[in-house]
Amino acid sequence: MDLEAILDVMGCKTRRDILILLTGEPRFVSEISKELEIGQKAIIEHLKAMEELGLLKSSFQKIERGRPRKYYDISQKVEIQICIDRDTVKMDVKGDDFSKLQEIEARFSLGHEDVIEDLEELIDRYDKAKKYAEILLMEAKRRRNIIKLLEGNIERPY
């Protein structure tokens, strides 16, 4: 899940309020609108943005009278880690590394053929993550060698 998009969603108090409301149970638009005292049109726009991001899922449920209602629910656990100190600013989305791949696989197994672009984007993200991990590993090894050098546990290379 894209960190920038999550931060954008979480930067809006109305969207945070919607997510908090949905932690209790799935709800439909007019329930959310009434509870938060916000117009249904605005609620629908917020729900659409969060559903497109993958934070929410929707499903239709039949009611005794009338047409089915569209209920919204939180789709997955998303954990964000933000670390700010004098030397570092780090932000990361924590969670299942393969949840997006599994979601694409499920869509494909249900007969959806529109997964190629999603898979290409996911592979690109995995490639970037691998490159970042390799850079981080090199930096960790470099620091370890500097510490050993300073402690006198390693001979100088010259």
C-alpha positions in Angstrom: 0.0 0.0 0.0 1.3 3.4 -1.0 2.6 5.3 2.1 1.9 8.8 0.5 -1.7 7.8 -0.3 -2.2 6.5 3.3 -0.8 9.7 4.8 -3.0 11.7 2.5 -6.1 9.8 3.6 -5.2 10.0 7.3 -4.5 13.7 7.0 -8.2 14.3 6.6 -10.1 14.3 9.9 -13.4 13.2 8.2 -11.7 10.1 6.8 -10.2 9.3 10.2 -13.6 9.7 11.7 -15.1 7.3 9.1 -12.4 4.7 9.8 -13.0 5.0 13.5 -16.7 4.5 13.0 -16.1 1.5 10.8 -14.0 -0.3 13.5 -17.2 -1.2 15.2 -19.1 -2.8 12.3 -19.8 -2.3 8.6 -22.0 0.6 7.8 -23.9 2.1 4.9 -23.6 5.6 3.6 -26.7 7.1 5.3 -25.6 5.7 8.7 -22.2 7.2 8.4 -23.6 10.5 7.2 -26.1 10.7 10.1 -23.5 9.7 12.7 -20.9 12.2 11.5 -23.4 14.9 10.6 -21.9 15.2 7.1 -23.8 15.2 3.8 -24.1 11.8 2.0 -22.4 13.1 -1.2 -19.3 14.1 0.8 -19.3 10.8 2.6 -19.5 8.9 -0.7 -16.5 10.8 -2.0 -14.4 9.9 1.1 -15.5 6.3 1.0 -14.6 6.0 -2.7 -11.1 7.4 -2.1 -10.5 5.0 0.7 -11.9 2.0 -1.2 -9.7 2.8 -4.2 -6.7 2.9 -1.9 -7.6 -0.5 -0.5 -8.4 0.6 3.1 -12.1 -0.2 2.7 -14.1 -2.8 0.9 -17.8 -2.7 0.1 -20.6 -5.3 -0.3 -24.3 -5.2 -1.0 -26.6 -6.7 1.6 -30.3 -7.3 1.0 -32.7 -5.7 3.4 -36.3 -6.8 4.1 -37.9 -4.0 2.1 -36.3 -1.9 -0.6 -33.2 -2.3 -2.6 -29.9 -3.8 -1.3 -27.7 -1.4 0.7 -24.0 -1.0 0.1 -22.1 -1.5 3.3 -18.5 -0.4 3.9 -16.0 -2.2 6.1 -12.2 -2.0 6.8 -10.5 -4.3 4.3 -7.2 -5.0 6.0 -4.9 -4.2 8.8 -2.6 -1.3 7.9 0.1 -0.2 10.3 2.2 2.9 9.8 5.5 3.5 11.5 6.9 7.0 11.7 10.2 7.7 13.4 11.5 11.3 13.7 14.7 12.1 15.6 17.7 14.4 15.2 19.4 12.0 12.7 16.6 10.3 10.9 13.1 10.7 9.5 11.7 7.3 8.5 8.2 6.3 7.5 7.1 2.9 6.6 4.0 0.8 6.1 4.2 -2.3 8.1 2.2 -5.5 7.5 2.0 -8.5 5.3 4.5 -8.1 2.5 2.5 -10.3 0.2 -1.1 -9.2 0.9 -1.4 -7.2 -2.3 -0.1 -10.1 -4.3 -2.6 -12.4 -2.7 -5.4 -10.0 -3.4 -4.4 -9.8 -7.1 -4.2 -13.6 -7.2 -7.7 -13.9 -5.7 -9.1 -11.5 -8.3 -7.4 -13.5 -11.1 -8.7 -16.8 -9.8 -12.2 -15.3 -9.9 -11.8 -14.6 -13.6 -10.7 -11.0 -13.5 -8.3 -10.5 -16.4 -7.4 -6.9 -15.5 -4.5 -7.9 -13.3 -1.5 -7.3 -15.6 -1.0 -3.7 -14.8 -1.4 -4.3 -11.1 1.2 -7.1 -11.2 3.6 -5.0 -13.2 3.3 -2.2 -10.6 3.7 -4.6 -7.8 6.8 -6.1 -9.3 8.2 -2.6 -9.7 7.6 -2.0 -6.0 9.3 -5.2 -5.1 12.3 -4.3 -7.2 12.6 -1.0 -5.6 12.2 -2.6 -2.1 15.0 -5.0 -3.0 17.3 -2.3 -4.1 16.6 -0.3 -1.0 17.3 -3.3 1.2 20.6 -4.0 -0.6 21.7 -0.3 0.0 20.7 -0.6 3.6 22.6 -3.9 4.0 25.8 -2.3 2.5 25.4 0.7 4.9 25.0 -1.7 7.8 28.1 -3.6 6.9 30.1 -0.4 6.3 29.1 0.8 9.8 30.0 -2.5 11.4 33.5 -2.4 9.7 34.0 1.2 10.9 33.2 0.2 14.5 35.5 -2.8 14.3 38.3 -0.6 12.8 37.9 2.0 15.6 37.9 -0.8 18.2 41.1 -2.2 16.7 39.5 -5.5 15.8 40.2 -5.3 12.1 43.4 -4.4 10.3 43.5 -1.4 8.1 43.4 -2.3 4.4 46.7 -0.7 3.5 
